Amino acid sequence: MASTRLPGTPRLLRALNDRAALELLLARGPLTRAQLGELTGLSKVTASQLVERLEERGLVSRVGEQAGGRGPNAQLYAVRPGTAHVVGVDVGPDRVVAACADITGEVIGRVEQSTRDTDDPVGVVHNAVVQAASDAGAQLSTVRRVVLGTPGLVDPATGDITFAFNLPRWHRGLLAALREDLDTPVVFENDVNLAAVAEAESGAARGVDDFVLVWLGVGVGLAIVLNGRLHHGSTGAAGEIGYLPVPGAPIPRDASRRAKPAFGQLAGSDAVRAVAREHGFRAGAAADAIRAAIAAGTEGGPVLDEVARRLALGVASSCVVLDPPLVVLAGEVGQAGGTALAERVQHEVAAITLVTPRVVPTELTEESVLRGALRVALDAVRDEVFGSTLG
């Protein structure tokens, strides 16, 4: 009787088992062969073969021993951190921050540079990536991916930046120039999208498959996560709610005037400061004005009420289309507003639409864009490295 076993099935199973073991080692720390077998459901023999295969490929190494009962101590194995490295970059109008992480996700190098005195974006990124890798003690040849977070639109088809109003020298063709310069895969991603990735990994959206993140800062942006995946739209413009036409703000019709979008004028940092000033709270930054209003108790209530009313116009417009269960307020204003602002926005959205999403402040206090860039880079590189265990 002819065999019905599919060709290559044992090879595929080995690859799946290898990947499962590597993920366990990343999540649980050093493990013995017996522990890996128990956690993966594999026999002792199969688990031993698996470990030997991963060790031969240079993906795991012995890191110590576990004292036990009778007989020799069991060897402990862990993923080799230096197997590959990634670099995340957060690019802003005044500075660039780059961090280098090994394949386990540990950040081992970091550099911050001013971008005010240069008009050479390739040189800026090159220096940041090289110095971050150097600070990590990593060879540039082991950096398998660079992910850059940038304001503006990224074309999903080409990966190039198509529009970034506060980074005028970032343009089409820059991606190819960076890839050639660094001789490694380089990826652009919208900064608010990366903040949402970080929020899903270790912030207020942990375990939530569908949510939106509203970034409240100099501009206003939104990231959309559906079924655990970022939604970019056909041109990369999904979530650009700063350009949402809303009542209460002029709606520019000329594309050359896009730097002053309608909802951005109504709810951006300049508008927040203006609202605060009208109620006697003066501050150089919108986040400081919000913090002052919260500290003032009932006297600051009208400031928060008005800011929430304005924000709710954009949040409600998005949520009545997407109907997500969760909205995260991030950026410097969202973080400063905390639950006091989030609860007001939640109440206002429920009052003016049929949807009632839970609205919460971000749980990430620093460098969420950079963290998201590293997460995206790590996911891609782990797929590449861990997916090649069979040679």
Protein Blocks (a to p, Z undefined) as FASTA:
>chain_A
ZZfbdehklmmmmmmmmmmmmmmmmmnopadfklmmmmnopafklmmmmmmmmmmnopac
cfbdcdddedjddddddddfklpccddddddfkbccdddddfkopafbdcdddfklccbf
klmmmmmmmmmmmmnopafklmmbdcdddedjddfknopafbdfklmkbcehklmmmmmm
nopacddddfklmmmmmmmmmmmkgoiabdcdddddfbccddddeehiacebjnopgoia
mlpccehiacdfbfklmmmcfklmmmmmklmmmmmmmnopacfbfklmmmmmmmnommlm
mmmmmmmmmmmmmmmmmmmmnopabdcdedjklmmnmmmlmmmmmmmmmmmmmbdcdddd
dfbfghklmmmmmmmmmmmmmmmmmmmmnZZ
